[in-house]
Amino acid sequence: MAHGPDKLPPPGEPNWWHKPLHAICLTPAEAWRHYAPWRTGEPGEMQGKKNWQLPFWAVLFPYNLTVAICWYFVCKLFNVRAAPPPVEAFEGVPANARE
């Protein structure tokens, strides 16, 4: 990043497996789209949705969807949010730190 945008790698296909890792919680609609065994047009979903895995989805889909929805309501109830990046991560002073 210090060398400018010309040195950044080209953007690739998003990693379907990491979507739940990059968000604190998925909304019920996002969880439905992500965990459904059928194709929903989600970016990168061909990495994780294969026909040979369909028998596993009979168990995994209800389980994952139930856990995701319960976790969503826990996040809303207790106001769980992502931690802000540390000040050391910024090259300059962040806009919300100027006082």
C-alpha positions in Angstrom: 0.0 0.0 0.0 2.9 2.4 0.6 3.9 2.1 -3.0 0.6 3.3 -4.4 -2.3 1.7 -6.2 -0.2 0.6 -9.2 1.5 -2.1 -7.1 -1.6 -3.6 -5.7 -2.6 -7.1 -6.9 -5.5 -7.3 -9.3 -8.8 -8.1 -7.6 -9.8 -11.7 -7.9 -13.0 -13.7 -7.4 -14.3 -13.2 -3.8 -13.8 -16.2 -1.6 -17.2 -17.7 -0.8 -15.9 -19.6 2.2 -14.7 -16.4 4.0 -18.0 -14.4 3.7 -19.1 -15.3 7.3 -15.6 -14.6 8.5 -15.5 -11.0 7.2 -18.8 -10.0 8.8 -19.6 -10.0 12.5 -23.1 -11.3 11.7 -25.1 -12.1 8.6 -28.6 -10.7 8.3 -31.3 -13.4 7.9 -31.5 -12.6 4.1 -27.7 -12.8 3.7 -27.6 -16.1 5.7 -30.4 -17.5 3.6 -28.5 -16.6 0.4 -25.2 -17.8 1.7 -26.3 -21.1 3.2 -28.9 -22.2 0.6 -27.8 -25.3 -1.3 -29.1 -24.0 -4.6 -27.4 -21.3 -6.7 -28.4 -17.7 -5.7 -25.9 -15.7 -7.7 -23.8 -14.8 -4.8 -20.2 -13.8 -5.8 -17.8 -16.8 -5.6 -20.5 -19.3 -4.7 -19.2 -21.9 -7.2 -16.3 -22.5 -4.8 -18.6 -23.9 -2.1 -21.7 -25.2 -3.7 -21.1 -28.5 -5.5 -23.6 -31.1 -6.5 -21.9 -33.9 -4.6 -22.4 -31.9 -1.4 -26.2 -31.9 -1.7 -26.8 -34.8 0.8 -24.8 -32.9 3.4 -27.0 -29.8 3.0 -30.0 -31.7 4.3 -28.3 -31.4 7.7 -26.1 -28.4 7.3 -28.6 -25.9 5.8 -31.1 -26.0 8.7 -28.3 -26.0 11.3 -26.2 -23.2 9.7 -29.3 -21.1 9.1 -30.6 -21.5 12.6 -27.2 -20.7 14.2 -26.8 -17.7 11.9 -30.2 -16.3 12.7 -29.7 -16.8 16.4 -26.3 -15.1 16.3 -27.8 -12.2 14.4 -30.4 -11.6 17.1 -27.6 -11.9 19.8 -25.6 -9.3 17.9 -28.6 -7.0 17.7 -29.6 -7.6 21.4 -26.1 -6.9 22.8 -25.0 -4.4 20.1 -22.1 -6.5 18.9 -20.0 -4.6 16.3 -16.7 -4.9 14.6 -13.8 -3.2 16.5 -12.5 -0.1 14.8 -9.0 -0.4 13.3 -6.2 0.8 15.5 -4.8 4.3 15.1 -1.4 2.9 14.1 -3.0 1.4 11.0 -3.6 4.8 9.4 -0.9 6.8 7.6 -2.4 10.1 8.6 -4.8 11.1 11.4 -8.2 9.6 10.9 -11.1 12.0 10.5 -13.0 10.9 13.6 -9.8 11.2 15.8 -9.3 14.9 15.2 -10.4 16.8 18.3 
